């Protein structure tokens, strides 16, 4: 049924809800002084919900005083928005980012191989000195994120997509999470549906399951989560690239994003999952921060939804191919194969239960994508290496913490870990650097070694 989407703060007086009568239900994010507690769905009659109905639904979330305020910080932060040929979406995204309560925020819009100047004009139209426009000659979301990471002059770097709208406190809470936990190298947060008016938007919300809940989490290789038997090879467990932030130093040292993966490449996706898994395997701490939430505009029609679901299946197949190409990754993944098969069945069941708007051929599309992914990755990896792009290895060193699920590495649960932010020395000669700041790839082998991504001055950036 058509569902209205909004927010409700428990610290404010509760009032009845009245929206367009076309909506049959309301999905409300419930916050406590701005910190999210959970979501509720209430039925609407002629677009109306009474106070007592709202109060009963809110009470199901538990007491308001159980919600701890999200930490905030005003340490400088850079927000990177990669895009291509979607100026209207960029303009909407920038309006939300620039409404941030963070006083030391810079935005880098990376325009990947654009067909025209529309995105540059959209950036200029903001009139904000905080927004920088960077034209990147190569396509791909990973290329755009790497370029933004190289351009950033702050240690905290956040990534979002052009089809999102961030909460005004998003950047402050990202900075606050890093400031509160010095070991944290990377984090993600909830990705909530901005609209649920069409059947396709509602199907995407269920099938993609991008909202990982409202409980803070912390992930390390030394302390595997009990609810993920395939950890650390857990697609979606850590979050997605539409809402992700890093400390620049360890992210650059890890090689940034794999430019053979993601939208704009033959693999169509998988780059965010691969990056997060690689950060875990490097010994870093990842976090999930419910307070750093944003709103995502899902695909509104079936053709777009089918394309998106196919892209994610190809991306997952590409990610699995990269795991298989890594000797250590392959050995660890094989031991998790039964759990992985069960996880794929869970994904299939979730998509099947997402409503009538899910394409009828969803099962075949998923299977075809999983089979296509490995070939797509090999083809894309070869092309990226020939162009001098970044294809970081999944594992850069021996990872003694990478062990069968449920077993402890010799020497205790922290054996084999590195200190946050540290990397092992490269086993190759220093790599040459391309203009984007991404090291050129080494000769093609199954185990790739690349250098870190340094900040660079790659020519003048246009300031809006």
C-alpha positions as CSV (number, residue, x, y, z in Angstrom):
1,X,0.0,0.0,0.0
2,X,1.2,3.6,-0.6
3,X,3.2,4.5,2.5
4,X,4.1,8.0,3.6
5,X,7.6,8.4,5.1
6,X,8.6,10.9,7.8
7,X,10.2,11.5,11.2
8,X,8.8,11.9,14.7
9,X,10.9,13.0,17.7
10,X,9.8,11.8,21.2
11,X,11.1,14.8,22.9
12,X,8.5,17.0,21.2
13,X,4.7,17.0,22.0
14,X,2.9,14.2,20.2
15,X,0.4,15.4,17.6
16,X,-2.0,13.6,15.2
17,X,-0.7,12.9,11.8
18,X,-2.5,14.2,8.7
19,X,-1.0,13.6,5.2
20,X,-2.3,13.1,1.7
21,X,-5.4,10.8,1.8
22,X,-3.8,8.7,-1.0
23,X,-1.4,7.2,1.6
24,X,-2.7,4.1,3.5
25,X,0.2,3.8,6.0
26,X,3.0,5.9,7.4
27,X,6.6,4.8,8.0
28,X,8.1,7.0,10.8
29,X,11.6,7.2,12.0
30,X,11.3,7.7,15.8
31,X,14.1,9.8,17.3
32,X,14.9,11.0,20.8
33,X,16.4,14.5,20.7
34,X,17.5,13.7,17.2
35,X,19.1,10.3,17.9
36,X,17.2,7.4,16.2
37,X,15.5,4.8,18.2
38,X,13.7,2.8,15.6
39,X,11.0,2.9,12.9
40,X,7.3,2.3,13.2
41,X,4.6,1.7,10.6
42,X,1.0,2.9,11.4
43,X,-2.1,2.5,9.3
44,X,-3.8,5.7,8.0
45,X,-7.5,6.3,7.4
46,X,-7.9,9.1,4.8
47,X,-4.3,10.0,5.5
48,X,-4.9,10.3,9.2
49,X,-3.4,8.7,12.3
50,X,-4.7,9.6,15.8
51,X,-2.4,10.4,18.7
52,X,-3.3,7.3,20.6
53,X,-2.4,5.1,17.6
54,X,1.0,6.8,17.3
55,X,1.6,6.6,21.0
56,X,0.9,2.8,21.1
57,X,3.3,2.2,18.1
58,X,6.0,4.3,19.7
59,X,5.7,2.5,23.1
60,X,6.7,-0.7,21.3
61,X,10.2,0.7,20.8
62,X,10.8,0.8,24.6
63,X,11.5,3.8,26.9
64,X,12.9,7.0,25.4
65,X,15.5,7.2,28.2
66,X,17.1,4.0,27.0
67,X,18.5,5.9,23.9
68,X,21.9,7.4,24.5
69,X,22.7,10.6,22.7
70,X,24.9,10.1,19.6
71,X,28.3,11.7,20.1
72,X,29.1,14.7,17.9
73,X,32.3,16.4,16.9
74,X,33.1,19.4,14.7
75,X,36.5,18.1,13.6
76,X,36.9,18.9,9.9
77,X,35.3,16.5,7.5
78,X,35.2,16.0,3.7
79,X,32.1,14.6,2.0
80,X,32.7,12.9,-1.4
81,X,29.9,12.6,-3.9
82,X,30.7,10.7,-7.1
83,X,28.3,11.2,-9.9
84,X,27.8,11.0,-13.7
85,X,25.1,12.8,-15.8
86,X,22.6,13.2,-12.9
87,X,22.6,16.9,-12.2
88,X,19.1,17.1,-10.6
89,X,20.0,14.3,-8.1
90,X,23.3,16.0,-7.4
91,X,21.5,19.3,-6.7
92,X,19.1,17.6,-4.3
93,X,21.9,15.8,-2.5
94,X,24.0,19.0,-2.1
95,X,21.0,20.8,-0.6
96,X,20.8,18.2,2.1
97,X,24.6,18.1,2.7
98,X,24.9,21.9,2.9
99,X,22.0,22.0,5.4
100,X,24.4,20.2,7.8
101,X,25.0,21.5,11.3
102,X,28.7,20.7,10.9
103,X,30.7,24.0,10.7
104,X,33.8,22.6,9.2
105,X,32.5,20.6,6.3
106,X,33.8,20.5,2.7
107,X,32.1,18.8,-0.2
108,X,34.0,17.3,-3.2
109,X,31.7,16.4,-6.1
110,X,33.6,14.1,-8.5
111,X,32.1,14.2,-12.0
112,X,33.1,11.0,-13.7
113,X,33.5,11.4,-17.5
114,X,30.5,13.6,-18.0
115,X,28.7,14.1,-21.3
116,X,28.2,17.8,-20.7
117,X,28.5,20.6,-18.2
118,X,25.1,20.2,-16.4
119,X,26.7,18.8,-13.2
120,X,29.3,21.6,-13.1
121,X,26.5,24.1,-13.4
122,X,24.5,22.4,-10.7
123,X,27.5,22.6,-8.4
124,X,28.1,26.3,-9.3
125,X,24.4,27.0,-8.6
126,X,24.8,26.2,-4.9
127,X,26.9,29.3,-4.6
128,X,28.7,27.7,-1.7
129,X,32.5,28.1,-1.2
130,X,32.4,24.8,0.7
131,X,31.7,22.8,-2.5
132,X,34.4,21.8,-4.9
133,X,33.8,20.4,-8.4
134,X,36.4,17.9,-9.7
135,X,36.2,16.5,-13.3
136,X,37.5,12.9,-13.4
137,X,38.2,11.6,-16.9
138,X,37.5,7.9,-16.0
139,X,34.1,6.4,-15.2
140,X,33.1,4.4,-12.2
141,X,32.0,5.0,-8.6
142,X,35.2,3.5,-7.2
143,X,37.3,5.8,-9.4
144,X,35.2,8.7,-8.1
145,X,35.6,7.8,-4.5
146,X,39.3,7.3,-4.9
147,X,39.6,10.6,-6.5
148,X,37.7,12.2,-3.7
149,X,39.8,10.4,-1.1
150,X,42.9,11.8,-2.8
151,X,41.5,15.3,-3.0
152,X,40.5,15.4,0.7
153,X,42.5,17.5,3.0
154,X,40.9,16.2,6.2
155,X,41.4,12.9,8.1
156,X,37.7,12.2,8.2
157,X,36.2,11.5,4.8
158,X,32.5,10.6,4.3
159,X,31.0,9.1,1.1
160,X,27.5,9.3,-0.1
161,X,25.7,8.9,-3.5
162,X,23.9,11.4,-5.5
163,X,20.5,9.8,-4.9
164,X,20.6,10.4,-1.1
165,X,19.6,13.1,1.3
166,X,21.6,13.1,4.5
167,X,20.2,14.1,7.9
168,X,21.5,17.6,9.1
169,X,23.4,15.9,12.0
170,X,24.9,13.2,9.7
171,X,28.4,14.7,9.3
172,X,28.6,15.8,13.0
173,X,27.8,12.3,14.2
174,X,30.2,10.7,11.8
175,X,32.9,12.9,13.2
176,X,31.7,12.3,16.7
177,X,31.9,8.5,16.3
178,X,35.5,8.8,15.1
179,X,36.4,11.1,17.9
180,X,34.8,8.8,20.5
181,X,36.6,5.7,19.3
182,X,40.2,6.3,18.2
183,X,40.5,2.7,17.0
184,X,37.7,3.1,14.5
185,X,39.0,3.2,10.9
186,X,35.7,3.0,9.0
187,X,32.0,3.3,9.7
188,X,28.6,3.1,8.1
189,X,25.1,4.0,9.1
190,X,21.4,3.4,8.3
191,X,20.2,3.9,4.7
192,X,16.4,4.6,4.9
193,X,13.8,4.8,2.2
194,X,13.0,8.4,1.3
195,X,9.8,7.4,-0.4
196,X,7.6,4.3,-0.4
197,X,4.8,5.6,-2.7
198,X,5.2,3.1,-5.5
199,X,5.2,-0.8,-5.3
200,X,8.7,-0.8,-6.7
201,X,10.0,1.5,-4.0
202,X,8.4,-0.7,-1.3
203,X,9.8,-3.9,-3.0
204,X,13.3,-2.4,-3.1
205,X,13.1,-1.5,0.6
206,X,12.4,-5.1,1.5
207,X,14.6,-6.8,-1.1
208,X,17.7,-4.7,-0.6
209,X,17.5,-4.5,3.2
210,X,19.9,-1.6,3.4
211,X,18.8,-0.5,6.9
212,X,20.8,-2.5,9.4
213,X,18.8,-1.4,12.4
214,X,19.5,1.1,15.2
215,X,21.9,-0.7,17.5
216,X,25.5,0.5,17.4
217,X,27.9,-2.3,16.4
218,X,31.7,-2.8,16.3
219,X,33.4,-5.3,14.1
220,X,36.9,-6.7,14.4
221,X,38.6,-9.8,13.0
222,X,39.6,-10.8,16.5
223,X,36.0,-10.8,17.8
224,X,33.6,-12.3,15.1
225,X,30.0,-11.5,15.6
226,X,27.8,-14.4,16.7
227,X,25.1,-13.6,14.2
228,X,27.3,-14.0,11.1
229,X,28.8,-17.5,10.5
230,X,30.3,-16.3,7.2
231,X,32.1,-13.3,8.8
232,X,34.2,-11.6,7.6
233,X,32.9,-12.4,4.1
234,X,29.5,-10.9,5.0
235,X,27.9,-9.0,2.1
236,X,25.8,-6.2,3.6
237,X,26.6,-6.8,7.2
238,X,28.9,-3.8,7.5
239,X,26.7,-1.3,5.5
240,X,26.8,0.1,2.0
241,X,28.8,2.7,0.1
242,X,25.9,5.2,0.0
243,X,26.6,5.9,3.7
244,X,30.2,5.2,4.6
245,X,33.0,7.2,6.2
246,X,36.7,6.5,6.8
247,X,39.8,7.8,8.4
248,X,41.8,8.8,5.3
249,X,45.2,7.4,6.4
250,X,44.2,3.7,6.8
251,X,41.8,3.9,3.8
252,X,44.6,5.2,1.6
253,X,47.1,2.7,3.0
254,X,44.6,-0.1,2.2
255,X,44.6,1.0,-1.5
256,X,41.2,2.7,-1.6
257,X,38.4,1.2,-3.6
258,X,38.9,-1.5,-6.2
259,X,38.4,0.3,-9.5
260,X,37.5,-2.9,-11.2
261,X,34.3,-3.1,-9.2
262,X,31.2,-1.0,-8.7
263,X,28.7,1.1,-10.8
264,X,30.3,2.3,-14.0
265,X,32.2,-1.0,-14.5
266,X,31.2,-4.4,-16.0
267,X,30.8,-5.7,-12.4
268,X,28.0,-3.1,-11.6
269,X,28.5,-3.4,-7.9
270,X,30.3,-5.1,-5.0
271,X,32.9,-2.4,-4.4
272,X,31.6,-1.3,-1.0
273,X,31.4,-4.8,0.3
274,X,34.9,-5.7,-0.9
275,X,36.4,-2.5,0.6
276,X,34.8,-3.1,4.0
277,X,35.9,-6.8,4.1
278,X,39.4,-5.8,3.0
279,X,39.6,-3.2,5.9
280,X,38.5,-5.9,8.4
281,X,41.2,-8.3,6.9
282,X,43.8,-5.6,7.3
283,X,43.1,-5.6,11.1
284,X,41.0,-2.5,11.3
285,X,38.0,-1.8,13.4
286,X,34.7,-1.1,11.6
287,X,31.6,0.5,13.2
288,X,27.9,0.8,12.5
289,X,26.6,4.2,13.8
290,X,22.8,4.5,13.9
291,X,22.9,8.2,14.5
292,X,24.6,8.8,11.1
293,X,21.5,8.1,9.0
294,X,20.4,9.3,5.6
295,X,17.5,8.8,3.1
296,X,17.8,7.0,-0.2
297,X,15.6,7.5,-3.2
298,X,14.8,3.9,-4.3
299,X,14.1,3.0,-8.0
300,X,10.5,4.0,-8.7
301,X,9.8,1.6,-11.6
302,X,10.2,-2.1,-12.4
303,X,12.8,-1.8,-15.1
304,X,15.0,0.3,-12.9
305,X,14.5,-2.1,-10.0
306,X,15.3,-5.1,-12.2
307,X,18.5,-3.4,-13.4
308,X,19.5,-2.6,-9.9
309,X,18.9,-6.1,-8.6
310,X,20.8,-7.6,-11.5
311,X,23.7,-5.2,-10.8
312,X,23.9,-6.3,-7.2
313,X,23.9,-10.0,-8.2
314,X,26.7,-9.4,-10.7
315,X,28.5,-7.3,-8.0
316,X,28.2,-10.1,-5.5
317,X,29.5,-12.6,-8.0
318,X,32.4,-10.3,-8.7
319,X,33.2,-10.0,-5.0
320,X,33.1,-13.8,-4.6
321,X,35.5,-14.1,-7.6
322,X,38.0,-11.7,-5.9
323,X,37.8,-13.8,-2.7
324,X,38.4,-17.0,-4.8
325,X,41.5,-15.3,-6.4
326,X,43.1,-14.7,-3.0
327,X,44.8,-17.7,-1.6
328,X,44.1,-16.8,2.0
329,X,40.6,-15.6,1.2
330,X,39.8,-18.7,-0.8
331,X,41.0,-21.0,2.0
332,X,38.9,-19.2,4.7
333,X,35.8,-18.9,2.4
334,X,35.7,-22.6,1.6
335,X,35.3,-23.4,5.3
336,X,32.3,-21.0,5.4
337,X,30.6,-22.4,2.2
338,X,27.6,-24.1,3.9
339,X,26.8,-21.0,5.8
340,X,27.3,-18.9,2.6
341,X,24.8,-21.1,0.7
342,X,22.3,-20.7,3.6
343,X,22.8,-16.9,3.3
344,X,22.1,-16.9,-0.4
345,X,18.9,-18.8,0.3
346,X,17.9,-16.2,2.9
347,X,18.5,-13.4,0.3
348,X,16.4,-15.3,-2.3
349,X,13.6,-15.8,0.3
350,X,13.7,-12.1,1.3
351,X,13.4,-11.0,-2.3
352,X,10.6,-13.4,-3.0
353,X,8.7,-11.9,-0.1
354,X,9.2,-8.3,-1.2
355,X,5.9,-8.0,-3.0
356,X,4.4,-8.3,-6.4
357,X,6.6,-5.5,-7.8
358,X,9.6,-7.8,-7.7
359,X,10.3,-8.9,-11.3
360,X,9.0,-12.3,-12.1
361,X,12.4,-13.4,-13.3
362,X,14.2,-12.3,-10.1
363,X,15.5,-15.8,-9.3
364,X,16.9,-16.2,-12.8
365,X,18.3,-12.7,-12.8
366,X,20.1,-13.4,-9.5
367,X,21.5,-16.7,-10.7
368,X,22.6,-15.2,-14.0
369,X,24.3,-12.3,-12.2
370,X,26.2,-14.6,-9.8
371,X,27.5,-16.6,-12.8
372,X,28.3,-13.4,-14.8
373,X,30.1,-11.7,-12.0
374,X,33.4,-13.6,-12.1
375,X,33.9,-13.1,-15.8
376,X,32.9,-9.4,-15.4
377,X,35.5,-8.9,-12.7
378,X,38.3,-10.6,-14.6
379,X,37.5,-8.5,-17.7
380,X,37.2,-5.3,-15.7
381,X,40.4,-5.9,-13.6
382,X,42.4,-6.4,-16.8
383,X,41.1,-3.2,-18.3
384,X,41.7,-1.2,-15.1
385,X,45.3,-2.5,-14.8
386,X,46.0,-1.6,-18.4
387,X,44.8,1.9,-17.7
388,X,47.0,2.2,-14.6
389,X,44.1,2.1,-12.1
390,X,43.9,0.7,-8.6
391,X,43.2,-3.0,-8.0
392,X,44.2,-3.6,-4.4
393,X,44.7,-7.2,-3.1
394,X,42.1,-8.6,-0.8
395,X,44.8,-9.6,1.7
396,X,48.1,-7.8,1.9
397,X,49.7,-9.9,4.6
398,X,49.4,-13.2,6.5
399,X,46.2,-12.8,8.6
400,X,46.5,-15.2,11.5
401,X,43.1,-13.9,12.8
402,X,41.4,-15.3,9.6
403,X,40.4,-18.7,10.9
404,X,37.4,-21.1,10.8
405,X,34.3,-19.7,12.4
406,X,34.1,-20.4,16.1
407,X,37.8,-21.1,16.6
408,X,40.4,-19.0,18.3
409,X,43.7,-18.2,16.7
410,X,46.8,-19.5,18.6
411,X,48.0,-17.0,21.1
412,X,44.6,-15.8,22.1
413,X,41.8,-13.8,20.5
414,X,43.9,-10.9,19.5
415,X,46.7,-12.8,17.9
416,X,47.7,-11.6,14.5
417,X,46.1,-8.2,14.8
418,X,47.8,-5.0,13.8
419,X,47.3,-1.7,15.5
420,X,44.6,0.5,13.9
421,X,45.9,2.6,11.1
422,X,49.1,0.5,10.6
423,X,49.9,-1.5,7.5
424,X,52.6,-4.0,6.8
425,X,55.5,-2.8,4.5
426,X,54.9,-3.4,0.8
427,X,56.7,-6.3,-0.7
428,X,57.1,-4.5,-4.0
429,X,59.0,-1.5,-5.3
430,X,57.2,1.8,-4.7
431,X,54.4,2.1,-7.3
432,X,54.1,5.0,-9.7
433,X,51.1,7.3,-9.1
434,X,48.5,8.3,-11.6
435,X,47.1,11.8,-11.7
436,X,44.1,10.8,-9.5
437,X,46.4,9.8,-6.7
438,X,45.7,6.1,-7.1
439,X,48.8,4.0,-7.6
440,X,49.2,2.2,-10.9
441,X,48.6,-1.5,-10.8
442,X,51.4,-4.1,-10.9
443,X,51.7,-6.8,-13.5
444,X,48.6,-9.1,-13.6
445,X,48.8,-11.9,-11.1
446,X,46.4,-13.5,-8.8
447,X,47.9,-11.8,-5.8
448,X,48.2,-8.1,-6.4
449,X,50.2,-5.7,-4.3
450,X,49.7,-2.0,-4.6
451,X,50.9,1.0,-2.7
452,X,48.8,3.5,-0.6
453,X,46.9,6.3,-2.1
454,X,48.6,9.6,-1.2
455,X,46.9,13.0,-1.3
456,X,47.8,14.7,-4.5
457,X,47.4,18.0,-6.3
458,X,46.0,16.8,-9.6
459,X,45.3,20.1,-11.2
460,X,43.0,22.9,-10.3
461,X,39.6,22.0,-8.9
462,X,36.7,24.3,-9.8
463,X,35.2,26.0,-6.7
464,X,31.6,26.8,-6.8
